[in-house]
């Protein structure tokens, strides 16, 4: 399996400085800074990137599980919300909320919820994020 990479740099003091983050494929080349992370400024932030990564990993894992079970999805749409809060002397990710909507011919809402739970437990990013105190899952099934 391949190893993927990204790069980040930073210039200046924490609250007034800033940096850029990019991926080896070039698909991402974005700016990040204090105001984009802790206020309503522009630029991306680590939690937004983590949310995108977790949503895409979970959705792919759900697609694999459904396909292997003989009920490939017609469509899946996942939103991930990552919460960062003050924890002790620093900050920590305290919650990730996943919400998935799926249209899966040949499956019912309970079957979809079970498949989604399996994907939540087994996608590589969910496993890597096991130290997050709370990871929730909401499913919405379209018949």
Steps between C-alpha positions, in 0.01 A plus 500: 500500500627851427607756756336841452648833597413862564710801596430795725703812569454796732643849523474734794344517840198282581216754495632716214696248299379252246594213280413279212418134470523290185469140392737299285240473222456877490124470550530706819704818529340713769578767755441461873527733798374575850186686391399223259526249782372678810294785355305551177798591282594363162717202430472139597591336831606158627152410627338579164759286323448220751123521446548470124735206545272318743188559288668366187659199674173407672301536176744281308491236777120505495497459122737203526291335772174549314648375172653193664159423655341502153320834543720761332391856572339722241618804697661587834557847646685548828562808712755494781515769767814516713486689831815636665472625858723616780622190685718555802783737410457449126246402240364167386255350257205415720240384250451388143143482372446297184172529310442285194215489253478203270292361221559126482267288287413168661569618855280640777574772757610252769737324261644834394550608862679174579727533196578861595587398856738237364667760277531741794674233708727374224608784272872569547446858616240398757754255638772767500266739682403252771626737772228756417259481796185503286438399140131499415317371195167610356354310204236615254370239259339590170279224364 
